[in-house]
Amino acid sequence: MRPFLFATSLSLAGLAAGANASEADFLNSLAGDWSGTGMVLTRIGGAKVNVSCNLKSDASPSTVDMNGSCRGLAFITRSFTANVKAAGQRYTGNYTGPSGLPSRLVGSRKGDALTFDITWARVTNGDRSANMMIQKVGQNGLRLQTIDRDPVSGRSVVTSRIDLQRE
């Protein structure tokens, strides 16, 4: 299992050839088995659900494949996947969450984090856009987070945050 964001699983696959050495080192540092806990909002303004997650990540100098699952609410399990390709400093790909529909990712690396603009496959929280971050925290930590905009207030809201530790 490879847990990522939004109380489901994730698969980050393919950061294409052409990634420079520092990118390769960073991507390789994401490899391994991860587990941890976090929270997911069912929707903006809705209930926070505490989740426990597992993630398996395989990496090469230009790719990383993450597959995970998160469990919450009386053992309900959700999965997610993401396929990401690096072209220079730009990262593009797809994220598939609990709906089973692929959403588009476009982003870049900023320090110890990959940050993405998401275009959801369907309207979520009033529109189809949000942000996603995969952040390395020290040598053995990984944070997965999504941020969306509240359609009523216009404020940014963390809709999922999962903190993982290398097993």
NORZIWO-V28106 format. One record per pair of residues at least 6 apart in sequence whose C-alpha atoms are under 8 Angstrom apart, sorted by the first residue. I is the first residue (numbers start at 1). J is the second residue. D is the distance in whole Angstrom. If there is no record, write none. Layout:
BEGIN
[[I & J & D] [I & J & D]]
END
This chain:
BEGIN
[[1 & 9 & 8] [1 & 54 & 6] [1 & 55 & 5] [1 & 56 & 6] [1 & 67 & 6] [1 & 68 & 4] [1 & 69 & 6] [2 & 9 & 6] [2 & 10 & 6] [2 & 11 & 7] [2 & 33 & 8] [2 & 34 & 8] [2 & 53 & 8] [2 & 54 & 5] [2 & 55 & 3] [2 & 56 & 4] [2 & 57 & 6] [2 & 66 & 5] [2 & 67 & 3] [2 & 68 & 2] [2 & 69 & 6] [3 & 9 & 4] [3 & 10 & 5] [3 & 34 & 8] [3 & 35 & 8] [3 & 53 & 5] [3 & 54 & 5] [3 & 55 & 4] [3 & 56 & 7] [3 & 66 & 7] [3 & 67 & 6] [3 & 68 & 3] [3 & 69 & 4] [3 & 70 & 6] [3 & 79 & 7] [3 & 80 & 7] [4 & 10 & 5] [4 & 11 & 8] [4 & 53 & 8] [4 & 55 & 7] [4 & 66 & 8] [4 & 67 & 7] [4 & 68 & 6] [4 & 69 & 7] [4 & 70 & 8] [4 & 80 & 7] [4 & 81 & 8] [4 & 144 & 6] [4 & 162 & 7] [5 & 80 & 7] [5 & 144 & 5] [5 & 145 & 6] [5 & 146 & 7] [5 & 160 & 6] [5 & 161 & 7] [5 & 162 & 7] [6 & 40 & 6] [6 & 97 & 7] [6 & 145 & 8] [6 & 146 & 7] [6 & 159 & 7] [6 & 160 & 5] [6 & 161 & 8] [7 & 39 & 8] [7 & 40 & 6] [7 & 51 & 7] [7 & 53 & 8] [7 & 69 & 7] [7 & 70 & 5] [7 & 71 & 7] [7 & 72 & 8] [7 & 77 & 8] [7 & 78 & 6] [7 & 79 & 7] [7 & 160 & 7] [8 & 68 & 7] [8 & 69 & 5] [8 & 70 & 5] [8 & 71 & 8] [8 & 77 & 7] [8 & 78 & 4] [8 & 79 & 4] [8 & 80 & 5] [8 & 97 & 6] [8 & 98 & 6] [9 & 55 & 8] [9 & 67 & 6] [9 & 68 & 4] [9 & 69 & 4] [9 & 70 & 6] [9 & 78 & 6] [9 & 79 & 3] [9 & 80 & 3] [9 & 81 & 6] [9 & 97 & 7] [9 & 98 & 8] [10 & 55 & 8] [10 & 66 & 6] [10 & 67 & 4] [10 & 68 & 5] [10 & 69 & 7] [10 & 79 & 7] [10 & 80 & 4] [10 & 81 & 3] [10 & 82 & 5] [10 & 95 & 7] [10 & 96 & 7] [10 & 97 & 7] [11 & 57 & 8] [11 & 65 & 5] [11 & 66 & 4] [11 & 67 & 4] [11 & 68 & 7] [11 & 80 & 6] [11 & 81 & 3] [11 & 82 & 4] [11 & 83 & 6] [11 & 95 & 7] [11 & 96 & 8] [12 & 63 & 8] [12 & 64 & 6] [12 & 65 & 4] [12 & 66 & 5] [12 & 67 & 7] [12 & 81 & 6] [12 & 82 & 4] [12 & 83 & 4] [12 & 84 & 5] [12 & 95 & 8] [13 & 63 & 6] [13 & 64 & 5] [13 & 65 & 4] [13 & 66 & 7] [13 & 82 & 6] [13 & 83 & 4] [13 & 84 & 5] [13 & 85 & 7] [14 & 62 & 7] [14 & 63 & 4] [14 & 64 & 6] [14 & 65 & 7] [14 & 83 & 6] [14 & 84 & 5] [14 & 85 & 5] [14 & 86 & 7] [15 & 62 & 5] [15 & 63 & 4] [15 & 64 & 6] [15 & 84 & 5] [15 & 85 & 3] [15 & 86 & 4] [15 & 87 & 7] [15 & 91 & 7] [16 & 62 & 5] [16 & 63 & 6] [16 & 85 & 5] [16 & 86 & 5] [16 & 87 & 6] [17 & 61 & 8] [17 & 62 & 5] [17 & 86 & 7] [17 & 87 & 7] [18 & 62 & 7] [18 & 86 & 7] [18 & 87 & 6] [18 & 88 & 6] [19 & 61 & 7] [19 & 62 & 6] [19 & 86 & 6] [19 & 87 & 7] [19 & 88 & 6] [19 & 89 & 8] [20 & 88 & 8] [21 & 61 & 8] [23 & 61 & 7] [23 & 62 & 8] [24 & 60 & 7] [24 & 61 & 4] [24 & 62 & 6] [25 & 61 & 7] [26 & 112 & 8] [27 & 59 & 6] [27 & 60 & 7] [27 & 61 & 6] [27 & 62 & 7] [27 & 63 & 7] [27 & 64 & 6] [28 & 59 & 5] [28 & 60 & 6] [28 & 61 & 6] [28 & 64 & 8] [30 & 57 & 7] [30 & 58 & 8] [30 & 59 & 7] [30 & 64 & 7] [30 & 136 & 7] [31 & 56 & 8] [31 & 57 & 5] [31 & 58 & 5] [31 & 59 & 5] [31 & 64 & 7] [32 & 56 & 6] [32 & 57 & 5] [32 & 58 & 6] [32 & 166 & 7] [32 & 167 & 8] [33 & 54 & 8] [33 & 55 & 6] [33 & 56 & 5] [33 & 57 & 6] [33 & 166 & 6] [33 & 167 & 6] [34 & 54 & 6] [34 & 55 & 5] [34 & 56 & 6] [34 & 57 & 8] [34 & 164 & 6] [34 & 165 & 5] [34 & 166 & 4] [34 & 167 & 5] [35 & 52 & 8] [35 & 53 & 6] [35 & 54 & 4] [35 & 55 & 6] [35 & 164 & 5] [35 & 165 & 6] [35 & 166 & 7] [35 & 167 & 7] [36 & 52 & 6] [36 & 53 & 5] [36 & 54 & 7] [36 & 162 & 7] [36 & 163 & 6] [36 & 164 & 4] [36 & 165 & 6] [37 & 50 & 7] [37 & 51 & 6] [37 & 52 & 4] [37 & 53 & 6] [37 & 162 & 6] [37 & 163 & 6] [37 & 164 & 7] [38 & 50 & 6] [38 & 51 & 5] [38 & 52 & 7] [38 & 53 & 8] [38 & 160 & 7] [38 & 161 & 5] [38 & 162 & 4] [38 & 163 & 6] [39 & 48 & 6] [39 & 49 & 5] [39 & 50 & 4] [39 & 51 & 6] [39 & 160 & 6] [39 & 161 & 6] [39 & 162 & 6] [40 & 48 & 6] [40 & 49 & 5] [40 & 50 & 7] [40 & 51 & 7] [40 & 159 & 6] [40 & 160 & 4] [40 & 161 & 7] [41 & 47 & 6] [41 & 48 & 5] [41 & 49 & 6] [41 & 159 & 5] [41 & 160 & 6] [42 & 48 & 7] [42 & 49 & 7] [42 & 159 & 8] [43 & 125 & 7] [43 & 159 & 7] [44 & 125 & 6] [44 & 150 & 6] [44 & 157 & 7] [44 & 159 & 7] [49 & 72 & 7] [49 & 73 & 7] [50 & 72 & 6] [50 & 73 & 8] [51 & 70 & 6] [51 & 71 & 5] [51 & 72 & 5] [51 & 73 & 8] [52 & 70 & 5] [52 & 71 & 5] [52 & 72 & 7] [53 & 68 & 7] [53 & 69 & 6] [53 & 70 & 4] [53 & 71 & 6] [53 & 162 & 8] [53 & 164 & 8] [54 & 68 & 6] [54 & 69 & 6] [54 & 70 & 7] [55 & 66 & 7] [55 & 67 & 6] [55 & 68 & 4] [55 & 69 & 7] [56 & 66 & 6] [56 & 67 & 6] [56 & 68 & 6] [57 & 64 & 7] [57 & 65 & 5] [57 & 66 & 4] [57 & 67 & 7] [58 & 64 & 6] [58 & 65 & 5] [58 & 66 & 6] [59 & 65 & 6] [62 & 85 & 8] [62 & 86 & 7] [63 & 84 & 8] [63 & 85 & 7] [63 & 86 & 8] [64 & 84 & 8] [65 & 82 & 8] [65 & 83 & 7] [66 & 81 & 7] [66 & 82 & 7] [67 & 79 & 8] [67 & 80 & 7] [67 & 81 & 6] [67 & 82 & 8] [68 & 79 & 6] [68 & 80 & 6] [68 & 81 & 7] [69 & 77 & 7] [69 & 78 & 6] [69 & 79 & 4] [69 & 80 & 7] [70 & 77 & 6] [70 & 78 & 6] [70 & 79 & 7] [71 & 77 & 4] [71 & 78 & 7] [78 & 97 & 8] [78 & 98 & 6] [79 & 97 & 6] [79 & 98 & 6] [80 & 95 & 7] [80 & 96 & 5] [80 & 97 & 4] [80 & 98 & 6] [81 & 95 & 6] [81 & 96 & 5] [81 & 97 & 6] [82 & 93 & 7] [82 & 94 & 5] [82 & 95 & 4] [82 & 96 & 6] [83 & 93 & 5] [83 & 94 & 5] [83 & 95 & 6] [84 & 91 & 6] [84 & 92 & 5] [84 & 93 & 4] [84 & 94 & 6] [84 & 105 & 8] [85 & 91 & 5] [85 & 92 & 5] [85 & 93 & 6] [86 & 92 & 7] [89 & 108 & 6] [89 & 109 & 7] [90 & 106 & 7] [90 & 107 & 6] [90 & 108 & 5] [90 & 109 & 8] [91 & 105 & 8] [91 & 106 & 6] [91 & 107 & 5] [91 & 108 & 5] [91 & 109 & 8] [92 & 104 & 8] [92 & 105 & 5] [92 & 106 & 4] [92 & 107 & 6] [93 & 104 & 6] [93 & 105 & 5] [93 & 106 & 7] [94 & 102 & 6] [94 & 103 & 5] [94 & 104 & 5] [94 & 105 & 5] [95 & 102 & 5] [95 & 103 & 5] [95 & 104 & 6] [95 & 105 & 7] [96 & 102 & 4] [96 & 103 & 6] [101 & 121 & 6] [102 & 120 & 8] [102 & 121 & 6] [103 & 118 & 7] [103 & 119 & 6] [103 & 120 & 5] [103 & 121 & 5] [104 & 118 & 6] [104 & 119 & 5] [104 & 120 & 7] [104 & 121 & 8] [105 & 116 & 6] [105 & 117 & 6] [105 & 118 & 5] [105 & 119 & 7] [106 & 116 & 5] [106 & 117 & 5] [106 & 118 & 7] [107 & 114 & 7] [107 & 115 & 5] [107 & 116 & 4] [107 & 117 & 6] [108 & 114 & 6] [108 & 115 & 6] [108 & 116 & 7] [109 & 115 & 6] [112 & 135 & 6] [112 & 136 & 5] [112 & 137 & 8] [113 & 133 & 7] [113 & 134 & 5] [113 & 135 & 4] [113 & 136 & 6] [114 & 133 & 6] [114 & 134 & 5] [114 & 135 & 6] [115 & 131 & 7] [115 & 132 & 6] [115 & 133 & 5] [115 & 134 & 7] [116 & 131 & 6] [116 & 132 & 5] [116 & 133 & 6] [117 & 129 & 7] [117 & 130 & 6] [117 & 131 & 5] [117 & 132 & 6] [118 & 128 & 8] [118 & 129 & 5] [118 & 130 & 5] [118 & 131 & 6] [118 & 132 & 7] [119 & 128 & 5] [119 & 129 & 5] [119 & 130 & 7] [120 & 128 & 5] [120 & 129 & 6] [120 & 130 & 8] [121 & 128 & 7] [122 & 128 & 6] [125 & 148 & 8] [125 & 149 & 8] [125 & 150 & 7] [125 & 151 & 7] [126 & 150 & 8] [126 & 151 & 6] [127 & 151 & 8] [129 & 148 & 7] [130 & 146 & 7] [130 & 147 & 6] [130 & 148 & 5] [130 & 149 & 7] [131 & 146 & 6] [131 & 147 & 5] [131 & 148 & 6] [132 & 144 & 8] [132 & 145 & 6] [132 & 146 & 4] [132 & 147 & 6] [133 & 143 & 8] [133 & 144 & 6] [133 & 145 & 5] [133 & 146 & 6] [134 & 142 & 7] [134 & 143 & 6] [134 & 144 & 5] [134 & 145 & 7] [135 & 142 & 6] [135 & 143 & 5] [135 & 144 & 6] [136 & 142 & 5] [136 & 143 & 6] [137 & 143 & 7] [140 & 165 & 6] [140 & 166 & 5] [141 & 163 & 7] [141 & 164 & 6] [141 & 165 & 5] [141 & 166 & 6] [142 & 163 & 6] [142 & 164 & 5] [142 & 165 & 6] [142 & 166 & 8] [143 & 161 & 7] [143 & 162 & 6] [143 & 163 & 5] [143 & 164 & 6] [144 & 160 & 8] [144 & 161 & 6] [144 & 162 & 5] [144 & 163 & 7] [145 & 158 & 7] [145 & 159 & 8] [145 & 160 & 5] [145 & 161 & 4] [145 & 162 & 6] [146 & 158 & 6] [146 & 159 & 6] [146 & 160 & 5] [146 & 161 & 7] [147 & 156 & 6] [147 & 157 & 5] [147 & 158 & 4] [147 & 159 & 6] [147 & 160 & 7] [148 & 156 & 6] [148 & 157 & 5] [148 & 158 & 6] [148 & 159 & 6] [149 & 155 & 6] [149 & 156 & 5] [149 & 157 & 6] [150 & 156 & 6] [150 & 157 & 7]]
END
